[in-house]
Amino acid sequence: DEEFGGDWLVSKWIGEQLSRKHEKPFFLACGIYRPHEPWFVPKKYFEPFPLEDIQLPPGYKEDDLDDLPPQGKRRGPNRYFAHIRKHKQWKQGIQAYLASIHFADAMLGRVLDALENGLNKENTIVVLWSDHGWHLGEKQHWQKFTAWRVCTRVPLIVRVPKGTPGLRAGTKAGSVSVQPVNLLSLFPTLTELVGLPAKPDNDGPSLVPLLKNQDADWKHVSLTHLSQPGSYGLSAKDWRYVHYSNGEEELYDTVKDPYEWNNLAASVDHSAKLAELRVLGPKKFAPRVESKLESLPALRWRSAKKGPTPASKPDGNPFDVIFINRRQTTVELLWMDRASKAKSYGAIKPGKNKRQQTRPGAVWQIRDADSKLPLGHFTVGDRKSKAVIPKI
């Protein structure tokens, strides 16, 4: 573990802080990187998960997308899951994910052992959470960036010792609340627990009522926003509502259907529940803020002198690439189709930019606007980028 570095060093440093005496109250944030990709961890963490015992995700259903609206069907399939299945690496991926979680658990154990054996055991609040879930093939998806439960539902465990100002009795070990809560509530929860004044600009409600009584009255829902304004997922008790910016909807009974296989949005029998959840959703959205040009990753320029322009192999969802013409002459932008035929998408004048929607794997040729001679090309990666056409 020590040779692996990273999370081991983090857990070591945090453990040292928890083991010594402090003169003032303190706050520690311990970020365990795994199971973030890449899923490389010491070999011993793979051993409890032999490949022959790996099962596919219980939430996977081959025809799961059939009852989704067009936006849901677009959000589901992505190039990663198709690539993994093509190369027969699905179970290997799950194995590596489990091994990475096992490693993260071990590092967390180091931190909790240091707290347990140190001087601060009786006066330290502990909160364990994750930032997001992860698709392992559910809804034909691999990764995150969706509004479904598998992506937006995370662990959240809170331990409050007795004598804490905002909860003198502390938390009862083993108690579980099934109310929908949100990570935005962590800050106001901690400030209330330690007796600091509330901040009126906090969006999330404090969770202290639920820490006092797991069955406390709770009128709140939990929202997760997608990058497009107007697209979000809403969790209410026992229900999940997904709304897309064009008005398309999904509705799930998460008690009867925890894997969200049956979209009830078109069901007459559930129209009242759909209307109830619509009212609880947000009505105003901040405008999307586009990435600054200088912050975008740059695609690799491949000169025409090094060979012919290849065909496109597009897959995945569309996004924008900004083409920047640094030459002193006008160039023409052409998309290469799957048969290597070029289709013009217009000219880019000297010193000017052109925003172009495209997909991963697409190939864009640049040629001189006057002579029609190819200058080079770019192959699109998996995210929004800039494509700088060099001066020479």
N, C-alpha and C positions, 0 to 999 in steps of 0.2 A: 504493500500500500504506500509506503513512504517513497519508494522509487517512482511511483505514478505521479507524485506531486499534486498540484492543483487542489482538489477537494481535501486531500489529506492535510495539506499545509493550512488551508482555511480552518478545518476542524481543530487542528493543533493550536492555532493562534486563539480561536474563540475559547477553546478549553482552558487555555492559560489565563484568559481574562476572567473566566468564571471561577477559577480556582484561587484567586487572590482576593484579599480584602480591599474594599473600595470605601473611600471617605465620603463620596457623594453618590446619589442615585445615578444609574447609568443605563444606556440603551445600546444593545448590540444587534446588528443585523448579520445573520450568517447565511450567505448564499452558497448552497450546494449546487454545483453546475450540472452534474449528472442528475437525471437521464437526458439532458440536452445532448443533441448530436455533436460530434460523432460518437457512436456507441462502442467506444474502446475502453475496457476496464481490465484489471488483472484477471488472468485466466481462471483463477479459483472461483470467481463470481459467476462464471458460466457453468461450472460443474453441477450445481443443484438443478440445472435446467437442461438435461440431455435432449438433443434434437428429436429423438424418437418419442419423447413425451410431450412435445410442444403441441398445443391445441390452437386452432384458429380462434379469433375473437368471438365470444358468444353473441356479440351484437352484429356480426356480419350476416347479411342475408342477400343472396344473389340478385333478387328482383326488388330490392329495397327502394330503388329510385322510381319505380313505375307509377306511384301515386303522388309524386312531387310535382309542383308547378315548374315551368321552364327555368326560373332562376335557381330553384333548388337542384334541378338536374344539372345545371351548369356548375353549381358550387361543389357538387359531389366529385365526379371523376377527375383525377388529375394525372399528370404524366408519371409521377413517382410510383403510384400503386401499379399502374400498367407495366412500368419498367421492372419493378420487383417481381411481379408475377411472370413476366416474360422470361426472366432469368432464373425462375424457380428459387427465389430467395425469401419467400414470405415467412416461412417458419424460422429461418435464420435471423430475419429482422426482429421477429417477436422474441426470440431467444436473447438477442443482444439487448433489446429493450428491457427485458426482465433482469438480465445480468446488471445492467446499468442502474436499475432501481435498487437491486440488492446491494450494490456498492454504495449508493447514496444512503441507504438505510444504515450501513455499517458506519459511515462517516457521521451520520446523525447520532448513532449510538455513542460514538466517541465524545460528542458534545454533551449529551445527556449524562453520560457517566461522569464527566468532569463536574457538571452541576451537582449531581447526586453526592459526589465525594468531596465537594468543596465547601466554601464558607457561605455561599449565597443561596443554598437550596431553599431555605424557608422564606425568602423575600424576593424571589424572581418569578415574574410572569413569563410563561413560555407560550408562544404561538407558532404552530407549524402549518404552513400552507404551501401551495404550488401556484404557479402563475397561469397555467392553462392545462387542458387535457391534450390527448393526442389520438388521432385516427390511425388504426392499424389495419385499415381495409373497410371499416364500416362506412356505409354510403359510398363505396368505391373510392374512398379517399385515404390518403396517407399524408399526415402532417397535421396542420392546425387551420386557422383562418376560416372557420365555419361557425354557425350559430347553434349547432346541435349540442346536445348534452355531453356527448363523448369528448367534445372539445372544450366546453365552457364549464363543466362541473369539476371541481377540484377538492382535494382534502382540505379541511380546516379544523384544527384541534387547538383548544385553548385551555391552559392550566393556570389557575389563579390561586396563589397560596392564601391561607387564612391570615387575616389582619390587613389585607390590602384595602386602602382607603375607600375605593369605590365598590368593594364587595367584601365586607368584613368576614363573612362566612367562607369565602373562597369557593371554588368550583367543586362539584361532587364528581369524583372519578367515575367514569363509565356512563355518565348521562349523555344522551344524544338528542339533539333537536333536529327535526326534519323540515323546519321552516326555510324558505328561500332567502339566503343572505348573500352579501356581495363583499368583495375585498375592499371596496371603498369604505366599508365600515370599520376597518382595522384601526385607522388613526383616531376617530372619535371614541372608539371603544377603549383604546389604551389611555387616552388622555383622561377619560372619565374614571377609569380604574385607579390611576395614580393621583387623582385629585387636581389635575390641571384644568383651567377654564376651557369651556367648549369654544370652538371656532365656528362662527355663523356661516362661513363659506364652505364648510364640509358638506359634500353631497350625500354621504352615507349615514344612516342612523346608527347610533351606538348599539352594540350587541349585548350590553350589560343586562337588559331585561331577560334575554334568553339564557344568559349565564346564571342568573338567579333562579330562573324557572324555565325549564325546557319547553313547558306547555304554555308559556305566557302568550297573551293576545298579541298578534303580530300582523299588522296591516300592510306590510311592505312586500314589494316584488323585487326581483333581481334582474338587472338589465345587462346585456353584453352587446356592444355595438360593433358592427362590421365597419370596414373602412369607407364604405359608401354611405353618405348621409341618408337616413331613412331606412336603413337595413339593420335589424337588430333581433336578438332573441330575448324573450321575457320568460322568467320562471316565476310561477305562482305555486302555492302549495298544491301538489298533485298534478299540476298542468304545465305544459310548455307551449309557448306561442312564438312562432317565427314570422317576422314581417320583413318583406323586401321593399326596396325603395319604389318599385313600380306598382305596389299594392298587392302583390301575390303573397299568399299566406300558407302557413302550416300550423296544425294544432295536434297535440299529443296528450293522451292520458298517461302520465308517467308512472302511475301505480299499476295499471293493467298492461302497459306497454312501455317498460323501462328503456328499451332500445330504440324507441321511436320508429317502429316499422309501419304503423298505420296512421297516415295523415287524415285527420278527421275534419279538416277545414271545410270540405264540401258536404259534410253530413248535416242533413236537416235536424237530426236529433241533437246536434251539438251547437246549433246556431246561437243559442242563448249564452253558452260558455264563451264562444268566439267573440260575441259582442261585448261581454264583460271584460275580457282580456284586452280587447282593442282600446277600451276606455282607459285602461291602466298604462298603456304605452305612451311614449313621449310624442309630443306634437311639433316641437321645434328642434332643429338640429343645426349645429355649427357647420359652416361651410367646410368642405374638404380643403385642406391645405396641401398643395402640391410640394413635393420635395424640391429643394433648391438645386439648380443645375450643377453647381460645384460639388454637391454631396452625392451625386449619382455615380455608380460604378461605370467604368468605361469598357465598352466592347473592344475586342482586339481587331485591329485593322490588318487585313491580309491583302497584300499588293497583288495586282493582276500578273506581275512579272513572275510570281511564284507558282502560277498554275491557273487553270480555268475555274470559273465560279461554279460551286456545286449546287445541287438541287436543294430545295427546302424540305425539311421533315417536321412540319409544324404539329404540335400537340399542346394540350393544356389551355388555360384561360388567357384571354388577351390582356395586354397592358401596353403602355406607351414607351416608345424609344425616341429620344431627341437626337436628330441628326444635325451635326454642326459642321458647316462648310468653312474650313480654314484656308481654302485655296483662293487665288485671285481671279478665278474664272467660275462660271456657272457650271454646276454638275446636275446630272439627272439621277433620280432615285428609282430603282427598279426592283420589284419583288420577283424572286426566282420560284416558279411553281415546282411541284413534285416531279415534273418531267424536264426540268432545267430550262423552261421557256420563261423569258423575261417579260414582266408587265410593268409599264411605266406608272409611277405615282407622282410625277411632276418634277419640277426643277427646284434647285436650291441655289440662290444667288450667292456671290462671294460675301463671306462674313455673316451670313444669315443662318437661322435654325429652322428645322421643320419637325414638328411633333407628328409621329406616325404610330397608329395602333398596330400591334403585331402580336405574335405568339412565340413561345419557346420553340427553338429549332428552325425558325424562319431564317432565310438567307436573303440579304439585301445587297444588290450590286450597285456600285457607284460608277458612272461613266461620264466622260466629258460631254457636255451638252451640245457642242459644235461638231466635234469629230466623231462622236458616238463610240469612241474607243473606251473599253473597260479600264478603270483605274484600280479597282479592288473591290472587296466585299466585307460585310460583317455577318457573323452568325449570332442570332439572338440567344441569350441565356435564359434564365428562369425568373428574371425580375426586371423591373423598370430600370433603364440604363441610358447612357449617352453614347453616341457613336460619332467620334471625332474624325472627320475626313482631313488627313494631314495636308500640309502645304505642297508637298512634292509627291 
